[in-house]
């Protein structure tokens, strides 16, 4: 007659043999899901010219299925406005104000410059709604800082909207001028320079 001490759970294990751990009640596994976090990027230069690189990035994002809005606040000459916005890759909406030419001078007070101010404000109002809606993955705001500096857009309204942006949204600001309030909000600032 033989007896086996290995079969007995209360027996002391011999050298080289491990006793199985007691089984615990089944536990729920915890699965961590990474949350996408958008960035606020600034591309600035002492000259106009940072937009082309940002536009290619926006086109690439739209081509890969992201919903993208590009708003150019001071580019005109094509009398576009909201009604005639351009769609590229089926997912990129490109807006320009309905003005007869590019806006390079400060906003004219009174009735003389009201049409230009209204056209820029129309683009901003729509852009702000889209920014806060949570339906965009990327937003490009071209010459936003210059539009503020020239008096076409109120800085406080822009800062407030950007502070309330959805956490997943990538926002890219471009242009030769950028208020310090927007630079302070940025996750990344890229300054283009010439002559090195």
PyMOL commands that set and color helices and strands:
alter all, ss='L'
color gray80, all
select helices_A, chain A and resi 51-63+82-84+111-133+144-149+155-163+180-185
alter helices_A, ss='H'
color red, helices_A
select strands_A, chain A and resi 40-45+68-72+86-88+92-96+138-142+170-175+188-192
alter strands_A, ss='S'
color yellow, strands_A
deselect
rebuild
show_as cartoon
